[in-house]
Amino acid sequence: MSPKDLINEIVEVKNRKKYKTTYIINQRIEEIEKSLKNFIDCKGNFANNEIIKYFPIGIVALIEAFTRNIIKNLIDHGKPYIDNIIKLEKKCDKLDFKIITEIQKKNITIGEFVSHVLSINNMENIISILSLLTNSDFFCEFKTFISDYDSDYLSDEIVSLKNNFNETLENINNTFKLRHIFCHESIPQDKVDVHLISKCFESSKIFILSLDTYIHYILYGPVEKSAREMYDKVIDEFNVIDNELKKVLTIIYDSDQDIYEKKLLLESIKIWEQYREQMATAITYQCRHGNLGIILSHECKTNITKHQIAALKEEFAVLFESPSDFSLI
């Protein structure tokens, strides 16, 4: 492939992405997870063993897209990672750095170029590339990071990886093997291991989300104390305002208001609580995994709850001696 054709191919791939890669990866994790749950019954049986063969293919595509994205982010971050890309030339015969002169003529970055031409076909390959790029024993450093990660701020994914590190990587290796088998061999439906495929997805999700945390750590350093304080603060603020709502509702329910009116209020509050959760989920969708998602979610629910308290105090003003403490604006 000529340098011009290769660059055009990269531009076409970039143009096909409607959203940022991080958003697309999170969305695909969600969709694969939903699909697995929809097809697997309570006994662990899959509704269609032919369809489930395609899950490892989708999971490997997800891992590859994620890996290319973190390679791109490392290189485009600058030194020291951009200085290490020369070490990757042996990893791919396409990696002729004379092509980089073509990059200036197109709207792509060096990171996009290098991540596109590298071959990513198993875990050993991924770890090798990241070790060269970071000039470290990446596997050892990543494992140490997971083992030493602050236990007060662990995501579910990091807890799982911390407790089952070797098993998680074994399942990811199996995912690549299954992808190869299902793409190149004709396997009878009764030979498909549904339970293994489910484990492969869970391990891949855990690996992606945990590695994303680690990459953020090596690029930007550890989470600052102020960020952790913010995490605690928004949760405390939500708990305070949610308790305030409960007090307001208790006053209304214990009053001599019409029983039917109070029944309708109770039903409407249940619906409102669902709305509050859905709004928080929608607003934090792109960063729902990790502490940032938790922070934004609780901030959203706190603001919605403040508005609900103000509305209730206005509607039942006769029950409250003082004006509303919360503005509707």
Secondary structure, DSSP 4 states (H G I P E B T S, - for coil): --HHHHHHHHHHHHHH-SS-HHHHHHHHHHHHHHHHHHHB-TTS-BS-TTGGGHHHHHHHHHHHHHHHHHHHHHHHH-TTTGGGGGGGGGG-TT--GGGHHHHTTTT--HHHHHHHHS---SHHHHHHHHHHHHTS-HHHHHHHHHHHS-GGG--HHHHHHHHSHHHHHHHHHHHHHHHHHHHHS---GGG--HHHHHHHHHHHHHHHHHHHHHHHHHHH-SPPHHHHHHHHHHHHHHHHHHHHHHHHHHHHHTSSS-HHHHHHHHHHHHHHHHHHHHHHHHHTGGG-SSHHHHHHHHHHHHHHHHHHHHHHHHHTGGG-SS--SS---
